[in-house]
Structure formats: structure tokens, C-alpha cells
Amino acid sequence: MSNQIPLDASAQADHVENGLHIVGPDLAFVRLTIVNAVLYGTPEAGDRGWVLIDAGIPGSGEAITQAAAKRFGHAILPKAIVLTHGHFDHVGALENLASRWEVPIYAHPAERPYLDGTSSYPAPDPSVGGGMMARAASLYPRGPVNVGSYLHDLDPTGEVQPMPGWRWLHTPGHTPGHVSLWRPADRTLITGDAFITTNQESAYDVIRQKPEMHGPPQYYTPDWESARRSVQQLAQLEPEVAITMHGLAFRGPDMRSALTALARDFDQVAVPENAR
């Protein structure tokens, strides 16, 4: 069976304005070379602030702040940062932004050791996937970062404290405390890396952003049993819009069909044959 599940380009949910990928009135993301960071809040957020979801690769702090200034204005600071997980390409600018903004940072408690300076992630597996991104995985930083003085656990009720109307869903596998964010009112899903819409193992595919449905990045996913269950959980939601942290955003029946196929055939299309 092919490990590629194509996505129809006509189902793309984002369009580019002023360098930002706009998904809806209160959702946009900025591409940071190999990963996305999501900006939640309307441009008229004003004193209510906005929320950053994930913090990009190392050195991306200025790109994030410039994107936020375009979206919200230079004077409007975020009210919080929410993390899907703590891998290097999602927390690269976190320490810099935390010291600059001094706002609370929310994450699942199982991610805390990687965010408070306690523990590094297990080593990635550069033998899987076959692409340049995978082969270079042994060079990627494993942390930890230390933002312990700003760090808060996500609410055990499932509410996302700074994002009314959103729920966090524990979607482990890629990391122990990986979460996805879900807004039931319009069935919008921010997946983190639970599933993605580009072939993240290949540098060429990352650059061209060919639309494909994939499981989490293979070189940095240690628990494939949990990863499968997480994708199945998200597929059962039947989202209308999915924003992934690698790849473009997609909506509608074609996206749901591809996600259903990924959940159904996960072992064949997502799990590498020689996974450690």
C-alpha cells in the first residue's frame, strides 16, 4: 500500500495576506521554514489580547513578533502561549518570547519536564523516512528549555484557559503530553503534530508543501500505538477545518476523507517498517 494519501489542493483552507496564512477571522499562522506557529485572535482583539500556539524553530522570535504586529498591531501583546508539545521546532523561540512578554505558558503536565529544564527528549531516529529531514534528525536539539517560572498546566476539565470555547485533547504518541486543540462550535481542529499535511521527512516536500495527509513526523515519534489511537480519536471528530503545524490548512469532505483513510490504514501508511 502507498504511504501517500493525497489531499485535493482545492480543499486548502488558508490564503496568504501580507505574509500570513489566514484561515478565518480569528485564526492565522506564520510559516517558520519547517513549521507553523498559530496566532489566535481577531485583528480587533485590542486589550483582550491574542494567543500564540507554539513558538517555532530557534531564532524565529522576531519573525513571530513581526507576524503578530501585522495581525494585531505593534502595541498589542499576547495574553498567553499555548503549546501542543515541546519539541525544538515548537519551542525554539519560547524562552526569548517568555522573557520578552512575561505571559503564562500552558502545556500538558506530561510535557513539563521538557519545559522546566528537567529532562531532554529521547533521541530521534534518523533511520526512518528516507529523506534529508529524517537523516539530519540526530542533529536536532532535544532540550530541555526552561520556562518554568511562566509554565502552567492545562486545565484538567479540558478547557483551554486563554481560549474560550476551545478544548484541549490529549493526543500522545509523538510526545507523552502532546495535545490538539478543538473548537466544537465550528469543528475547527489545531492538530499540532498528531497528523500533518506534508511529508516532513523530505526537505524537498517541506519546501514545496505538496498536500498529503501524513501521520506525525516519523523520526521523532517514539510511541506508535498511542499515535494511532490519537489519529483515530481526531478522525472521529469529523473536523471541518484542520490546521497542522507542518503543512497547509485544509477543510471539508476531502480533508475528512483523507483523515479517515489515515486512521483506518495507519499502520500501513504512517508507521515506518524499521521504526525503533
C-alpha positions as CSV (number, residue, x, y, z in Angstrom):
1,M,0.0,0.0,0.0
2,S,1.2,3.5,-0.8
3,N,2.3,5.6,2.1
4,Q,0.9,8.7,0.4
5,I,-2.7,9.9,1.0
6,P,-3.2,12.9,-1.4
7,L,-5.2,16.0,-0.5
8,D,-7.1,18.0,-3.1
9,A,-5.5,21.4,-3.3
10,S,-8.9,22.9,-3.8
11,A,-9.6,21.9,-0.1
12,Q,-6.9,24.2,1.2
13,A,-8.3,26.3,4.0
14,D,-5.7,29.1,4.2
15,H,-4.8,32.0,1.9
16,V,-1.9,34.4,2.2
17,E,-2.3,38.0,3.1
18,N,0.7,40.2,3.9
19,G,2.9,37.1,4.5
20,L,0.4,35.5,6.9
21,H,-1.7,32.4,6.2
22,I,-5.3,33.4,7.0
23,V,-7.6,30.6,8.0
24,G,-10.5,32.5,9.5
25,P,-11.5,35.8,11.3
26,D,-9.6,34.7,14.4
27,L,-7.1,32.2,13.1
28,A,-3.9,32.7,11.1
29,F,-0.5,31.0,11.0
30,V,3.0,32.0,10.1
31,R,5.4,29.6,8.3
32,L,8.8,29.4,10.0
33,T,10.9,27.4,7.5
34,I,9.8,23.9,8.6
35,V,7.0,24.5,11.0
36,N,4.0,26.7,11.6
37,A,3.0,28.9,14.6
38,V,-0.6,29.8,15.0
39,L,-2.0,33.2,16.0
40,Y,-5.4,33.1,17.7
41,G,-7.5,36.2,18.0
42,T,-9.2,38.7,15.7
43,P,-7.2,41.7,14.4
44,E,-9.5,43.8,16.6
45,A,-8.5,41.9,19.7
46,G,-7.4,45.1,21.4
47,D,-6.9,44.9,25.1
48,R,-8.3,41.3,25.1
49,G,-5.0,40.3,23.6
50,W,-4.3,37.2,21.5
51,V,-2.8,33.8,21.9
52,L,0.3,32.2,20.3
53,I,0.1,28.5,19.8
54,D,3.6,27.0,19.6
55,A,6.8,29.0,19.2
56,G,8.7,27.9,16.1
57,I,12.3,27.0,15.5
58,P,15.3,28.5,17.3
59,G,15.8,32.1,16.1
60,S,12.2,32.6,15.0
61,G,11.2,35.1,17.8
62,E,11.5,38.1,15.5
63,A,9.5,36.5,12.7
64,I,6.7,35.6,15.2
65,T,6.6,39.1,16.7
66,Q,6.6,40.7,13.2
67,A,3.7,38.4,12.2
68,A,1.8,39.3,15.3
69,A,2.4,43.0,14.7
70,K,0.9,42.7,11.2
71,R,-2.1,40.9,12.5
72,F,-2.8,42.8,15.8
73,G,-0.7,45.9,15.8
74,H,2.7,46.6,17.5
75,A,1.3,47.6,20.8
76,I,-0.9,44.5,21.4
77,L,0.8,41.8,23.4
78,P,-0.4,38.2,23.7
79,K,-2.3,37.1,26.8
80,A,-0.8,33.6,26.7
81,I,1.2,31.0,24.9
82,V,-0.3,27.5,24.4
83,L,2.0,24.6,23.4
84,T,1.0,21.5,21.6
85,H,4.3,19.9,22.8
86,G,7.9,20.8,23.5
87,H,9.9,19.6,20.5
88,F,12.7,22.0,19.4
89,D,10.7,23.2,16.3
90,H,7.7,24.2,18.5
91,V,9.6,25.9,21.4
92,G,12.6,27.3,19.5
93,A,11.8,31.0,20.4
94,L,9.9,30.2,23.6
95,E,12.5,31.3,26.2
96,N,13.1,34.5,24.3
97,L,9.4,35.3,23.9
98,A,8.6,34.4,27.5
99,S,11.2,36.8,28.9
100,R,10.0,39.5,26.4
101,W,6.3,39.1,27.0
102,E,6.1,37.7,30.6
103,V,2.8,35.9,29.9
104,P,1.6,32.5,31.1
105,I,2.6,29.4,29.1
106,Y,0.1,26.5,29.1
107,A,1.0,22.8,28.3
108,H,0.0,19.3,29.3
109,P,1.6,18.3,32.6
110,A,3.4,15.4,30.9
111,E,5.4,17.9,28.9
112,R,6.5,19.8,32.0
113,P,9.9,18.0,32.3
114,Y,10.9,19.2,28.8
115,L,9.8,22.7,29.5
116,D,11.1,23.4,33.0
117,G,14.7,22.4,32.4
118,T,14.4,18.9,33.9
119,S,14.6,16.4,31.1
120,S,15.6,16.0,27.4
121,Y,13.5,14.1,24.9
122,P,14.7,10.7,23.8
123,A,17.0,10.7,20.8
124,P,15.2,10.8,17.4
125,D,15.5,8.0,14.9
126,P,17.3,9.2,11.7
127,S,16.9,5.8,10.0
128,V,13.2,6.2,9.1
129,G,11.5,8.1,6.4
130,G,14.4,8.2,3.9
131,G,14.5,12.0,3.4
132,M,17.0,14.7,4.4
133,M,14.9,15.9,7.3
134,A,14.9,12.4,8.8
135,R,18.6,11.8,8.1
136,A,19.5,15.1,9.9
137,A,17.4,14.3,12.9
138,S,20.3,13.3,15.1
139,L,21.4,16.9,14.9
140,Y,18.2,18.4,16.2
141,P,18.2,19.9,19.7
142,R,16.4,17.7,22.3
143,G,16.1,20.3,25.0
144,P,15.1,20.9,27.6
145,V,14.1,24.6,27.6
146,N,13.4,26.2,30.9
147,V,10.3,28.4,31.1
148,G,9.3,27.0,34.5
149,S,8.5,30.4,36.0
150,Y,5.8,31.0,33.4
151,L,4.6,27.4,33.0
152,H,1.0,26.4,33.9
153,D,-0.7,23.0,33.4
154,L,-3.7,23.0,31.1
155,D,-7.0,22.8,33.0
156,P,-7.9,19.2,33.8
157,T,-11.5,20.0,32.8
158,G,-10.3,20.2,29.2
159,E,-10.9,23.9,28.8
160,V,-8.1,26.0,27.3
161,Q,-7.9,28.8,29.8
162,P,-7.0,31.7,27.5
163,M,-9.1,30.4,24.6
164,P,-12.9,30.4,25.5
165,G,-14.8,27.8,23.6
166,W,-11.8,25.6,22.9
167,R,-11.0,22.2,24.3
168,W,-7.6,20.5,24.6
169,L,-7.4,16.9,23.7
170,H,-4.6,14.6,24.9
171,T,-3.2,13.1,21.7
172,P,0.1,11.4,22.8
173,G,2.4,9.3,20.7
174,H,4.6,12.0,19.1
175,T,5.4,13.1,22.7
176,P,3.9,12.0,26.0
177,G,2.0,15.2,26.6
178,H,1.1,16.2,23.1
179,V,-2.2,18.0,22.8
180,S,-4.5,19.1,20.0
181,L,-7.0,22.0,20.2
182,W,-10.6,21.6,19.3
183,R,-13.4,24.2,18.9
184,P,-16.7,22.2,18.7
185,A,-18.8,25.2,17.7
186,D,-17.3,25.3,14.2
187,R,-15.4,21.9,14.3
188,T,-12.0,23.6,13.9
189,L,-9.0,21.5,14.9
190,I,-5.4,22.6,15.6
191,T,-3.6,19.2,15.4
192,G,-0.1,20.0,16.5
193,D,1.9,17.1,15.0
194,A,-0.7,14.4,15.7
195,F,-1.2,14.4,12.0
196,I,0.3,16.7,9.4
197,T,-0.3,17.7,5.8
198,T,3.1,17.4,4.2
199,N,5.8,14.8,4.1
200,Q,8.0,16.1,6.9
201,E,10.8,13.5,6.4
202,S,11.7,15.1,3.0
203,A,13.3,18.5,2.8
204,Y,12.1,18.8,-0.8
205,D,8.5,18.1,0.2
206,V,8.7,20.5,3.1
207,I,9.8,23.3,0.7
208,R,7.1,22.7,-1.9
209,Q,4.4,21.9,0.6
210,K,2.8,19.2,-1.6
211,P,-0.6,18.5,0.0
212,E,-0.6,15.0,1.5
213,M,-2.1,13.5,4.7
214,H,0.6,12.0,7.0
215,G,0.9,10.7,10.5
216,P,3.3,12.5,12.9
217,P,6.9,13.0,11.8
218,Q,8.4,9.6,11.9
219,Y,11.9,10.4,13.1
220,Y,10.6,12.0,16.3
221,T,7.6,9.7,17.2
222,P,8.6,7.0,19.8
223,D,5.1,5.6,20.6
224,W,3.2,4.4,17.6
225,E,0.4,2.6,19.4
226,S,-0.6,5.9,21.1
227,A,0.0,7.9,17.9
228,R,-2.5,5.6,16.1
229,R,-5.1,6.0,18.8
230,S,-4.7,9.8,18.7
231,V,-5.3,9.9,15.0
232,Q,-8.3,7.7,15.3
233,Q,-9.7,10.0,18.1
234,L,-9.3,13.1,15.9
235,A,-10.8,11.4,12.9
236,Q,-13.9,10.6,14.9
237,L,-14.4,14.3,15.5
238,E,-15.0,14.8,11.7
239,P,-13.4,18.3,11.7
240,E,-14.4,20.9,9.2
241,V,-11.1,22.7,9.3
242,A,-7.7,21.2,10.3
243,I,-4.6,23.4,10.9
244,T,-1.5,21.3,11.3
245,M,1.9,22.5,12.4
246,H,3.6,21.1,9.3
247,G,1.9,21.8,6.0
248,L,-1.0,23.9,5.0
249,A,-4.6,24.0,6.5
250,F,-7.4,22.1,4.8
251,R,-11.2,21.9,5.2
252,G,-14.2,19.9,4.1
253,P,-15.1,16.5,2.8
254,D,-11.8,15.8,1.0
255,M,-9.8,16.5,4.2
256,R,-12.1,14.3,6.3
257,S,-11.8,11.5,3.8
258,A,-8.0,11.6,3.8
259,L,-8.0,11.7,7.6
260,T,-10.4,8.7,7.8
261,A,-8.1,6.8,5.4
262,L,-5.1,7.7,7.6
263,A,-6.9,6.5,10.8
264,R,-8.0,3.3,9.0
265,D,-4.7,2.4,7.4
266,F,-2.4,4.0,10.0
267,D,0.0,1.0,10.4
268,Q,0.5,0.8,6.6
269,V,0.8,4.5,5.7
270,A,2.2,6.1,8.8
271,V,4.3,3.7,10.8
272,P,7.8,3.1,9.4
273,E,8.8,-0.5,8.8
274,N,12.1,-0.2,10.7
275,A,10.8,2.1,13.5
276,R,12.8,1.7,16.7
